[in-house]
Amino acid sequence: MISSNFLSVGSKLQILMEPFLWTNKKLPKESDTNESVGHFFQRHFGNEVVEYLIDPFVAGTTGGDPKSLSMTHAFPELWDLEKRFGSVIFGAIQSKISSNKKNQGPIGASKIKHQRGSFSFIGGMQTLTDALCKELGEDELKLSSKVLELSSHHKENCLGSWLVSYASPHRKHSVKESFDAVVMTAPLSDVKTMNFTQKGAPFLLNFLPEVDYVPLSIMITTFKRENVKRPLEGFGVLVPSKEEQNGLKTIGTLFSSMMFPDRAPKNVYLYTTFIGGSRNRELAKASRDELKEIVSSDLKQLLGAEGEPMFVNHVFWSKAFPLYDHNYGSVLEAVDRMEKNLPGFFYAGNHKGGLSVGKAISSGCSAADHVISYLESSSVEPQK
């Protein structure tokens, strides 16, 4: 970063001086408010860093933008580092040192090194869900079923305290089944359409706020290797929104065949390109043909990709991610209220705790732990 040419000398100096200027510094009053991601990093590193580093990073990881995202909800760990150390860089170094000491353990103990970064499976991410489906079994898994009503009948013990009514594509009439607990992972926008009752009376969900979701289009393309004149090594490229003035309209592109060589034949490059997000919501909804032209143009400018792509696939997500904006605290409060007022109800997924696959899996594991604790506290055996 310091040796690169996309940041000015002034910005590089501000990065180098951040630990000296901010360590143990008394924080301004605005640091106690729900400030934006952009304002937080602008205070520490300047506007140029926000425009050319933070902006493309948050667009590529959350679909959001620095102005819309809340620092406390989008990056709580960095927010906490500022609270504890003042300097983000100094705090990150101290946290790393502390983490390494904890992981060392006693002399002679085996040490497991956990690596961060992108991960997948041979055959793609669906390998994970396929394995879970196989483990659960067809009899336990009700795919393509619509939940109609969830009824809570909390008792002294939680055995069968939830009755779930759902419509199955394989049956003419709705089906009702009893459960000891419920783990909900549906988007809150879908939860609001479900009917909840508690001890026979309606449980109104009018306290659930509207969640802002960002739309996203994904374009999968392949090019013959000889038609890509400037292939870049690495995981991909992220595009600052400021580069729209230079004709670049995409959020970024993953070099999928370089990250995961099993995904494509050796004579082609496979690219996964993202379009839309909060920076350009309407563009995310564009037609396949229009997006194909945009992606081809961007890849030509960035990588020297010439000619038509050999293969094109388009996926559109109208609600790709919940936006962790300045009002997102009310969303988390509403989720907590549901869990508190509905015993045996637990919420998991990317609406709380983070958007990444890893964070979503962690959220699911945490919910499972809460269910086990709930069942054990009621001294009953879980239903199978």
N, C-alpha and C positions, 0 to 999 in steps of 0.2 A: 504493500500500500504506500509506504513512504517513498519507495523508489519508482512508483508508477508516475505516469504523466497526465492522469485524468483529474488530479487534484492540484490546486495552486500551492505555491510555497507557503502562503499564509495559512491555508487549511492544514497542511502538514505540520506546521509549527504549533497550531492549536491542538492537534492530536498529541504531539510530543509533550506539550506543556500541561495537558489536562491533569495528570496525576499531581503535579506541583501546585496547580492553581486551585484544585478542588478537594484534595485530601484534608479531612477534618475541618472543612470549611462550614461555617454556619449557613444552613440552607435558607434561601429566600422563601417568603411566604407562599409563593405560587407552587412550590414543591409539595405543599400540603393539600393542594387541590387536585381535582381529577384532570390533570393537564394532558395534552395530546402527545403522541409519540414524537411528532415533528418538533414541538416546542421543547421537549425534554432533551433531545439530542442537539438541537440548535443551541441550547444553553451551554452544553458541554463541548461541542465540537464545531459549531458554526453552521451556517445555512448551506454551504457547498457540500458538506458531508451528508446533510439531510437529502439534498437533491440528487446526488450521484451514488450514494451508498444505502442510506436508510430507505428512501423511496422505492427503489427496485427490490430491495430485500423484503419489505413488508408486503409489496404487491405480489411477489412470487411465493410467499409463505402463508399469507392470510387472505389475499385478494383485496386487501384494503389499501388505504393511503395514510401517510403520516398525520394529516390534519384530522381525519375522522377517527382514527384509532386512539383509544384511551391507554395511556402508559401503564396504569395500575392493573388493567385487565389483560392487555396484550403481552406485556413483558414484566410481570410482577417480580421476577428474580432481579432484573436490573434496577427496578424501582427500589427494591429492598437494599441493593448494594449502595445506592446513593444515600439512603437513610442511615446506613451503618458506617460507611466510610467516606462519603462525600464524593470522592473520585470513583467513576465507573471502572476505569482501567485498574487502579490500585485495588479496588474491591474485588475485581475479577481475579487478579493475581493472588490476593490473600485467600480467596475462597478455593482456588485451585490448590494452593499449598496445604490448606486445612483438609481438603478432600483427599489429597495424596497421603497425608499422615494417617487419616482414618482407615484408608485402604491397605496400609502397610501391615497392620496387625502384628501379632507376635512373631519373633524370628523363627523361621522354618515353616510358617504357615503358608499354605498354598494361596496364591494371589490370582484373582480373576480380573482381567483388564476389560472394562466395558468401553467399547468404542462408540462414539457418536457419529452420525452421518446417515446418508440414505441407505435403505436396505430394501430388499425384495426377495422373491423366491424364484426358482427355476419354474417357468410357466406363468409368472406374474403374481400379483397380489391376491388374485382369486384363489390361489393355492391355500391361503390361510383360511378363507371362509369355507372352501370345499372341505378342508380337514375338520373344521368345527361341525359342519353339517354331517359328515360321516360319523364323527364321534357321538353326536346327539341321536342320530338315527331318524329315519323317515317318519316313524310313528310319533316322535316327540316334537318334530319340527312342522309348523303349520305355515308353509310359504303361501304368498299371495292372498293372505287372509286379512280382512279389514276388521279392526277392533271397533265394536259398536258401543259397548258399555263396560265400565269397571265398577264393581260394587264392593265396598268395604264393609265387613261385618266384624269389627274387631272384638275379640273375646279375651278372656283371661289367658288362654293359650292361643297361639296364632294358627292353629291347625285349620286349614281351609277357610281362612278369614277373608279371602278375596274370591269373587266370582267374576269371571271374564266372559263376556258374550262377544262372539265374533262371527263374521260371515265367511264361509269357506267356499271357494270356487268349485269344490267337489260335492257340495251338498246343497239341496234346495232351501233348507231352513237354517236359521242361525244356530250356532252351537254354544253351549255354556259349559265351562269347566271351572273347577275350584282350585285355588292355589294358596300356599302359605304366605307368599310375598310376591311383589311385582317389581321388576326392574324395567324402567322405561328408557328407551334410547331414541324414540322418535323426535323429530324437530318440534319445538314448542308450538309452531304454527299448526302442526297436525294434532298435537295434544289438545289444543283449544277446541277442536272439532269433535272430540270424544265426550261421551256422557259419563260423568262420575256420580255415584251415589254413596252416601255414608249412612249406614243403619237405616236404609230405606228412603232417606231424604236426599234431594239433589245437592250435590256438592258443587257450587258454582265456581267457575274458573275465570270470573270477570276481573280478578286481580292480576292475571297473567298479562304482561305488557306486550305490545307489538315488537317483534324482533326484526331488525333490518338484516336481510340476507343479500349477499352479493352474488350476482349472476356470473357464470363463467362458461366460456366455450373452450373445448380442447380439440386441437387438430393434430392427428397423427399422420405424418408424411414420411415417405422414403424417397431417396435419390440415389442414383448410381454413384459410386465413389468417384469416378472420373469426372462427374458433372459438378462436384463440389470443389471449387478451386482453392478455397482457404479453410480447410477443415481445422477446427480448433480442438485441442486436447482439453479434457476436463469434464465436469458434470453438465455444463450448459452455460447459458448467457441470460442475464437479467437486463431489462431495458428500463432506464429511468423515464418517467413520464415526460420529462423535459425534452427527450429525444423525438417526441412527436413532431416538433418543429423541423426535424430532419427527415421526416417521412416514415419513422418507425412507429407502428401502431400496436404491436403485440406487447404483452407483459414480459414474456421471456420464453426460452426454449430449452428443454432438456435434451442432451445428447444421449438418448436412450440406448443406442447400440454401443456406445462407448462405456456407459455405466454398467450395462448388463449385456454382455456380448452374445448371450443365448437368444436375444430377442429378434435378431435379424440375420439374414445370410451375410457372409463375409464380404460380398461385393457391393453392399448397399449401406447407406447411413440411415438410421431411423431417428426421427425427431418428434418430440412431443411439445407442441406450442400452445401457450395459454393466451386467451384474448378476453378482454372485458374487465371484470372486477369493479370496484367502486370508482376507478378512474374513468371508465368508459362502459357504463351499463348498457347503453343501446347497442354498441358494437358487439357485445356478447350475444345478442339476439339475432345477429345478421345471418343470412342464408349460408349454406355450405359453399356455394360457388363464390360468394363475395369473400368469405373468410379464406378460401383457398387462394384467391388472388392476393389478399393481404399477407398471408403467411409466406407465400412464394416470394413476394416482393421483399419482405423483411429478411428472409433467409438468403436471398440474393445479395442484399446490401451487407449483411453481417458475415456471411460465410462464402459468398461467391457461388451459391447454388444456381445452376443454370438449367433452363428448360422446365417442363412440367414434372411434378412429382410422379413417381411410378405408382404410388398407392396413397390414397387419402381416406381417412375416417374422421367423422365429426361427432362429438358428443357435447350436448348442451345441458348445463345444470342451472336451472332457474334459481335454485337456492343452494349454491355450492357451499358457502360458509356463513355462519352467523357473524355479523360484524361486531367486534368488541369495541363499541363506540363509547362516547361519554355517558350515555344513559344505561350502559350494560349492567351497572350495579343493581338496577331495579329488576333485571332479569334473574340475576343470581338470588336476590331476596325472594322473588316469587317461587323459585325452585325450592329454596329452603323452607318456605311456608307450606308448600305442598307436602314435602317430606315430613315436616313436623306435625301437620294436621291429619295426615293419612298414614297411620301406623302400618308398616310393612310395605310402603311405597318408596322406591329409591330411583333416583334419576342419574343416568350416566351418558357419556358421549361428548361430542366436541362443543356442547353449549356451556360446559364448565370445565376448567382446568387446562384448556389448550386445544388447538386445532389439529395438530399433527397426528399421524397414525399411532405413533408411540404414546402420545398423551391420551388419545382415545382408548387405547388398550389399557393403559394405566387406570383410567377412569372406570372402565369395566371391572378390572380386578378389585379396585377400591369398593365398588358397589357390591361385588360378590362377598367381600369381607364383611361389609355392613349387614348383608342378608344373613350370613352365618352367625354373626353376633346377635342379631335380632332373634333368630330361631333358637339359639342356645339360651338366650335370656328368658325365653318362653318355655324352655325345658320340654320341647317336643322334637320328634324326629322329623326331618324334612320329608315332604312327599316326593315320590319318584315319578 
